[in-house]
Amino acid sequence: MKHSEFQVAMRDTFGAYASSLAEDLVLAPLGSRTANQALAEGVQPRAVWAAICEVNELPESVRWHHRRAEHTR
């Protein structure tokens, strides 16, 4: 997953709340860091996305959002 794919997945999944979620939600699977902190520290976007999916109990269809064809989003 690229950083740009991470941003699109966040926006498509959480809408207007995406940036607040990335800034404020502490992700225990990432050592109690926020998504923005983890990304800034070099954690791969796919690992951050997986943690967000886990913490929010999102279904598998959302977890693989970035792998779907653009026209099906």
N, C-alpha and C positions, 0 to 999 in steps of 0.2 A: 504494500500500500504506500502510495506517495503522500506527501504532505497535502497536496491539492485534493487528492481523493479523500483524505481524512476530513478536510474542511467541507467538501461536498456532502459526505455521509453525515456529518454533524448537522449541517444546515437542512438536509432533506429529512432527517430523523427528528430533530428537535426544533426546527423552525427558528422563530425569533429568540428562543431560549438557548440556542447553541453556544453563543459566545459566553453567556453567563455561566452555563454549565461547565464549559472548559476552564473558566477562570475560578469558579467557586467550589465545584464538587470534588471532595477529597476522595481519591481512589485507593483504597486499602491494597488492592493487588499490585499497585505501583509504589509501595512503600509510603503510603499516606501522603502522596503528592497530588496536585491537581493535574489535569491533562496538559495545561499550558506549562506548568513547571516541568513535568516529565519530558515534554517535547523540547523545551529549552535546554534540558540537561542531556539531550541526545537519545532519549528512548525512542525506538522505532514507532512510527505512527500506527502500524498494525497492532503493536502491543498496547498502545494507549487505547485504540479503538476496541480491542478485545476486553480491556478492563472496563471501559464505559459500558459495553454490552453486558458484561457480567454483573456489574453493580446495579444496572437498571433492569436486569432480567429481560433483556430484549430477545426476541425469537431468532432462530438461525437465519431466517430470511433477511433480517436486518443486518445481522453480523456480516453477511457477505455482500452487502449493498454495493461496494466498490467493484465487485466482479460482474455485476449485471450489465448487460448492454445498455448504453446510454439511452436508447429509444424506449426502454421498458421502465425507466425510472419515473 
